[in-house]
Amino acid sequence: MTERAPHQRHCLLVEDQPTTRDWMLGVLATAFPGLNITAVGTLRAAQAWLDNHADALWLAVVDLGLPDGSGIDIVRRLAAERPGTLPIVATIYDDDAHLFEAIAAGARGYVLKDEEAALLVNYLQRIERGEPPLAPSIALRMLDHFRAPAARPDDEAGLSPRETEVLALLARGLTVAEAARRLGLQPQTVASYVKVIYQKLCVSSRAEATREAVKRGLA
């Protein structure tokens, strides 16, 4: 008698950067051997996949900054329509605004893509133990959120510590590739940070960003 194969779990990965998407596929395959993974690169593609697949979905790993919208929409839809699915955010955003919007939308975990692959695997494997996968810096931000406001120094533009670090390096004349090497990150990750920094500072050039860095005593 042939033994029946165990039910295969399915994961939806929503990530628009091809290099990062391939890297995340490797992380997920290491964390959960045998996991059936569907990868898409846009909000529209993710919505279409959900429209056309009513089968059970165990895990969704969702980036927030997509080219056609926010991954928050996917997290919110999964929480409302598929309570059996675990929506996990995987992003570069480590500020309070993105974190708490994701948690409020129904995210069951929040990890950062600039972590070492082995650490990210470890965080994700906590799911098997019924624990939420949280990067340590994210867990600390959640704790800090409930402290008295006076005890939480914050950049006036809402820059996270990592974003402040990237801004300082740019203001010192480093290229994105050089800053990435200095921080031990992928260049596309640092490029994403630069985009967020420009948005938060309401600037559109390195010169303007450098002026803002000087105001903050970073250069």
C-alpha positions in Angstrom: 0.0 0.0 0.0 1.4 3.4 -1.0 1.7 5.9 1.8 -0.1 9.1 1.2 2.1 12.2 0.9 1.5 14.8 3.6 -0.5 17.8 2.6 1.7 20.4 1.0 1.6 23.9 2.5 1.3 26.9 0.2 2.9 30.3 0.5 2.3 33.5 -1.5 5.4 35.8 -1.7 4.8 39.4 -2.8 8.0 41.1 -3.6 8.7 43.5 -6.6 12.6 43.4 -6.7 13.7 40.4 -8.7 17.0 40.0 -6.8 15.3 40.3 -3.4 12.5 38.0 -4.6 15.0 35.3 -5.5 16.8 35.8 -2.2 13.5 35.5 -0.2 12.6 32.3 -2.2 15.8 30.8 -0.9 15.1 32.0 2.7 11.6 30.5 2.6 12.8 27.2 1.1 15.4 26.9 3.8 13.0 27.8 6.6 10.3 25.4 5.4 11.6 22.6 3.1 8.9 21.4 0.7 6.9 24.6 0.9 5.0 25.3 -2.3 5.7 29.0 -3.1 4.0 31.3 -5.6 5.9 34.6 -6.1 4.4 37.8 -7.6 5.8 41.3 -8.0 2.9 43.7 -7.9 -0.2 44.4 -5.8 -2.4 43.7 -8.8 -0.8 40.3 -9.4 -1.3 39.4 -5.8 -4.9 40.4 -5.9 -5.5 38.5 -9.1 -3.9 35.4 -7.6 -6.1 35.5 -4.6 -9.2 36.1 -6.9 -8.4 32.9 -8.8 -7.2 30.6 -6.1 -9.7 29.7 -3.4 -7.5 26.8 -2.1 -6.0 27.0 1.4 -3.0 29.4 1.8 -0.9 28.8 4.8 1.5 31.7 4.7 1.8 35.1 2.9 5.1 37.0 3.0 4.3 40.5 1.8 6.5 43.5 1.0 4.9 46.9 1.7 6.5 49.2 -0.9 5.1 47.8 -4.2 5.2 49.7 -7.5 1.4 49.9 -7.8 0.3 50.3 -4.2 0.9 49.1 -0.6 1.2 45.5 0.5 -1.0 46.6 3.5 -4.0 46.0 1.1 -3.0 42.3 0.8 -2.5 41.9 4.6 -5.9 43.5 5.2 -7.6 41.3 2.6 -6.1 38.1 4.0 -7.1 39.0 7.6 -10.7 39.6 6.5 -11.1 36.8 4.0 -8.7 34.1 4.9 -8.3 34.0 8.7 -6.4 30.7 8.4 -3.6 32.4 6.5 -0.6 33.9 8.3 0.3 37.3 6.8 3.9 38.2 7.5 5.4 41.5 6.4 9.0 41.5 5.0 10.2 45.0 4.4 12.9 47.6 4.9 10.6 49.9 6.8 11.3 49.8 10.5 9.5 53.0 11.5 6.4 53.1 13.8 4.0 54.3 11.1 4.5 51.3 8.8 4.9 48.8 11.7 1.7 49.7 13.5 -0.3 50.1 10.3 0.7 46.6 9.3 -0.2 45.2 12.8 -3.5 47.0 12.8 -4.3 45.5 9.3 -3.7 42.0 10.6 0.0 41.2 10.1 1.0 38.2 12.2 4.7 39.0 12.0 7.1 41.7 10.8 10.7 41.1 9.7 13.3 43.2 8.0 14.9 42.3 4.7 18.3 43.7 5.6 18.8 40.9 8.1 21.3 38.1 7.5 19.5 35.2 5.7 20.2 32.8 8.5 18.6 35.1 11.1 15.6 35.6 8.9 15.2 31.8 8.5 15.3 31.6 12.3 12.7 34.3 12.8 10.3 32.6 10.3 10.8 29.2 11.8 9.3 30.5 15.0 5.9 30.2 13.3 6.2 26.4 13.7 6.3 27.0 17.5 3.3 29.3 17.4 5.4 32.4 17.9 5.2 35.6 15.8 8.3 36.2 13.7 9.6 39.6 14.7 13.0 41.1 14.1 14.5 42.2 17.5 14.6 45.9 16.5 10.9 45.6 15.7 10.1 44.0 19.0 11.9 46.9 20.7 10.0 49.5 18.8 6.7 47.9 19.9 7.9 48.0 23.5 9.1 51.6 23.1 5.7 52.6 21.7 4.1 52.1 25.1 6.6 54.1 27.0 6.0 57.7 28.0 6.5 60.0 25.0 9.3 61.9 26.6 11.3 58.7 26.8 11.1 58.1 23.0 13.4 60.5 21.1 12.4 60.6 17.5 13.6 62.3 14.3 11.3 65.2 13.4 10.8 63.7 9.9 10.2 60.2 11.2 13.5 58.8 10.1 14.3 55.4 11.6 17.8 54.7 13.0 18.7 52.8 9.8 17.5 55.6 7.5 19.5 58.1 9.6 22.6 56.0 9.1 22.0 55.8 5.3 21.5 59.6 5.2 24.7 60.2 7.0 26.7 58.0 4.6 25.2 59.7 1.6 26.0 63.1 3.0 29.6 62.1 3.4 29.7 61.5 -0.3 29.4 57.7 -0.5 27.5 56.2 -3.4 24.6 53.8 -2.9 26.9 50.8 -3.7 29.6 52.1 -1.2 27.0 52.7 1.5 25.7 49.2 0.9 29.1 47.7 1.4 29.7 49.8 4.5 26.4 48.6 6.0 26.6 45.0 4.8 23.4 45.4 2.7 22.4 44.8 -0.8 22.6 47.9 -3.1 18.9 47.6 -3.9 18.0 47.6 -0.2 20.0 50.9 0.3 18.4 52.3 -2.8 15.0 51.6 -1.3 16.1 53.4 1.9 17.2 56.4 -0.1 13.7 56.6 -1.8 12.0 56.5 1.6 14.4 59.1 3.0 13.7 61.5 0.1 10.0 61.0 0.7 10.2 61.7 4.4 12.4 64.7 4.0 10.4 66.1 1.1 13.6 66.4 -1.0 14.4 65.2 -4.6 18.2 65.4 -4.8 21.4 64.3 -2.9 22.3 68.0 -2.4 19.0 68.7 -0.6 19.4 65.5 1.4 22.9 66.6 2.4 21.6 69.9 3.6 19.1 68.1 5.8 21.9 65.8 7.1 23.9 68.9 8.0 21.0 70.3 10.0 20.9 67.1 11.9 24.6 67.1 12.6 25.2 64.0 10.5 27.7 65.5 8.1 
